[in-house]
Amino acid sequence: MEKDALHNYEYRVDLDGNSAPARVVRMVGNNKRVLEIGAGPGSITRHLHGSGNCSVIALEIDDEAIPLLKPFCERVYQADLNDPKWPDLLNADGKFDVVVAADVLEHVYDPWKTLKLISSLVGKDGSVVISLPHVGHSAVAACLLAEDFHYRDWGLLDRTHIRFFGLKNMQSLFNDAGLSIVEAQFVIVSPEDSELSGYWNSLGSNVRKALSSHKYGNVYQVVIKAVPANSSVNSLDLLAIPVEMPVYSGTTLIKRIAKKFIPENQRGKAKAIARMFGVKG
């Protein structure tokens, strides 16, 4: 890897934003003893360690990611989650306040077994924080209708994803692992703002209208906090959680309005006027 090149899973996290990583960090909280599974190059870890003042032990398989991750951890173990013996690496580390697996379970052969193993590492009054991509997103449906399920280097159709989950599948995943969902948040991205927007825009307007009526079509990822199930915990139903409307920046909103109401041959003049008011594009 070149000195200045970013790792494929290295990204900035705006802790005040609505991205899945930002929600994961906030859901973990401060001053926790954390196990982060599949921590990558430490994009989330640096915030857990820094602003969150958490003590972090991490598991990661990637040789290139581990050196980037180490500065933010007490220890890093190289582990393959497809090997069911991976928890043995942690025998000397005891239980954890929070176990984090951010966009990890879709990469393993048996996420159901993996989540059960994860739950066994949670201490008394502890929790797991998991994020998962949502295959029911309308942009994925657009790919299917285009007969082109095209994998790429990141996003909903990351080429390393080998498992896919709708909301009902996510619910069953946690229930089967003996975990009760106590908090869940939807990351909202409209299909036209996703990495698969080209497929969405190629659909006929009547098809887009029909897909837009799907309640969960803008749900891009789900961030879930769960605890070991017991009689005193009421588990949330993911299908009962309200879905927010997409929130657009002022610039994006102006572009959308212009595209809908300004004829194409007049958009050049409209763009020039918009730039006078600081709107680019």
N, C-alpha and C positions, 0 to 999 in steps of 0.2 A: 504494500500500500504506500502511495506517495506521501511524503511528509505532510503536505497541506491538504490532502484529500480527506473528505469526510467518510466515515464508515457508513454503509448503506442504511443502518438504523440509528444514525446519530442526527439529532435534531434539537432545535431550541424549544424550550417550554415556557410559555407565558403563563405564569402561575395565576394571573387574574383572568385568563381566557377560558374558553369553553371546550377546549380540545380534550380528548380522552386522557393524555398524560397529565394535564393540569388537574383534571378531576380526580385522577388516581392519587396524586400527591396530596390534594386537599382531603380526600377520603381517608388516607392513612393517618393524618394528623401529626402532631409533634411529639418529640421525646419518646419514641417507640423503639422497641427492639424488633428489627425488621429482617425478614428473609425475602430477598428479591430473586425470583426465579426467571431465568432467561433475561438477565438484566442488560444484555447487549453492551454497547460502549459506555453506558452510564448516563444516558440522557435524563432519565427519571431519577436515578440514584443520586446524582449530584445535588438535587433539590431535597431529597429525603435527608441526606447527610448535612447539607448546608442550612437552608432556611428552616427545615423541619427538625434539625438537631436530633436526628435518629441515628441509632447504631445499626449499621447494615452489614449483613453477610449475604453474599450473592452466589448464584449458580449461573454459569454461562459455558457454552460449548465452543464458541468461536475464538480461535487462537488470536485473531487480530483485534477482537473487542476487549479481551481480558486486560491487556496493559492499559487501555483507556479507562477501564472500570476500576482498577485497583485503588487509585488515590481516594476514592469515596467510600471504601469498604474496610471493615476490620479484616475480613478474609474473603477470598474468592476461590470457589471450587470449580474445576472444570468438570462438567457433568453432561451426560446424554440422557434427556428425559425419556427416551424410548427404552432405556435400560431400567427395568423396575427396581433395581437395587440402588438407584441414585440416592434415596434417603439415608443410606448407610453412611454416606459422606458426612452427615450432620449428627452422627451419634453423640459426639462430644459437645454439641452446641445446645442441647436442650430444646425447649419449646420457645415459640416466638409470639410477640404481641400481635404482629401483623405479618401475614405472608402475602406477597404481591406477585401476580403473574399478569403482566400487561401485554395483551396481544400475543399470547404464548400458546394457549391450548389448541388453537387452530393449526399449529405447526407439528403436533405430535400425533402418532398413530392411534393412541388410545387415550383421548382426553378424559374419558370417564374414569379410568383407573388412575390417571395422573392427578385428577382433582381429589380423589379419595386419599391418595398419598399426601397431597398438600394439606388436607384437612387434619391429618394425623400429626402435623407439626405445629398446630395452633395451640397456644397455652390457654390456661383458664382465663376467661373473659377476653380472649383474643378473637381475631377475625381474619378473613381472607379478603383481598381486594383484587378483583379480576376485571380485565376489559376484553371484550370480544367484538370482532366485526360482525355486522348483521347482513346475512345473505339475502334477506327480504327487501333490501334497498331497491328502489325503483330503477336505479341505473343498472343494476345487475339484471333485472327483468328486461331492460332495453337490450342488453347484450344477448340474452337468450332469444329475444324476438328477432334480432339481427342475425341469428344463427352463427354468432361469433363470440365464443367464450374465451376471450383473448387474455392470457396471463401476462403480467408485467412485473416490474421489480418492486413495486410497493402498492399499497391500497387494498381495496376489497378483493381484488383478484391477484394478489401477490402470488408469484409462481411457487412459493414455498408453502402455501396453504394447502393442507391435505384434508382438513375437516371444515365443514360449513354449518352454521347454526342460524335457524330462525328463533324467534322469541320463545316459542314452545319448547324447542330443543334446549335452549339455555336454561329454562325453568327445570326441565327434567334432569339436566346435567347436575345442577346443584342439589335437587331433591335426592337423586340417586347417590350422591356423595355424602348424604347425611348432613347437609348444610341448609340453613334457613336464610333466605335473602332478607336483609333488614334495611337495605338502602339500594336504590338503583337509579341511574341517570342515563338519559338518552343523549347521545351526541347527534345533533341535527345538521345534516348537510343536504341541500336540495340536489337532485340529480344533475341539474344544469351547472352546478358549482363543483361537481365531483370530477375525479380524474377520468371518469367514463362519460363525460358530457357529450362527446361526439356521437355516441350511440343513442343517447337520449334525444339529442337535437335532430337526428336522422329519422326519428319516428314521425308518423303522421300526427297532426294536431288532435285528431279524435282519439288516437291511441294514447298520447300523452295525457289527454284529459281523463281518460278512463283510469290510467295508472295513478294519476294524481289524487284520485278518490280513495286510494289505499291509505288507511290510517297510519301505517308504519313505514310508508314508502320513503320518508325522509330520514329515518333512523339509520345512521351510518355505523355507529358503534354503541355498545352498551357497557357501562361501568357499574360493577356490582360489588356491594359489600355484603358478606355473609358470615354467619357464626354457626358453630356446631348446633345442630337442632336439639331442642329440648322442649318440654311442655310449657315453659314460661315464655317462649319466643313465638311471635306471630310472623309467619313468613309472608313476604310480599308476593303478589302475583304480577309478573312483568306485564301481562296483557291488561292489567287494570291501571297502569301508570299513565297519567296524562301525557300527551305528546305535544311539545311546543311547535310553533310555526318557525320556519327558518328566519333568522335575523340577518338582514343584509346591511352592509356598511352604506353610508351615504353615497359613495362613489358607485357601488354596485347597483344600488337602487335607481340612481339616475340613468345608468347605462341600460337597465331593464326597461325603464319608462321610454327612453329614447328609441330603443329597438322596436318597441311595440307601437309607438304613436308617430314617429318621424319617418317619412319615406326615405328609402335607401339613398336616393340621389340628392337628398338634402342633409345627410348626416355629417358630411365634411364641414359644412358651415356650423352645424350644431356642436361638433367637437371643438371647433375653434372658440366658440362662445363659452363652452364648458371649461376649456383650459384657462380662460380669463378668470374663472372662479375657483381655480385650483383642482379641477376634476380632470384627471388624465385618462387616456384611452380613446 
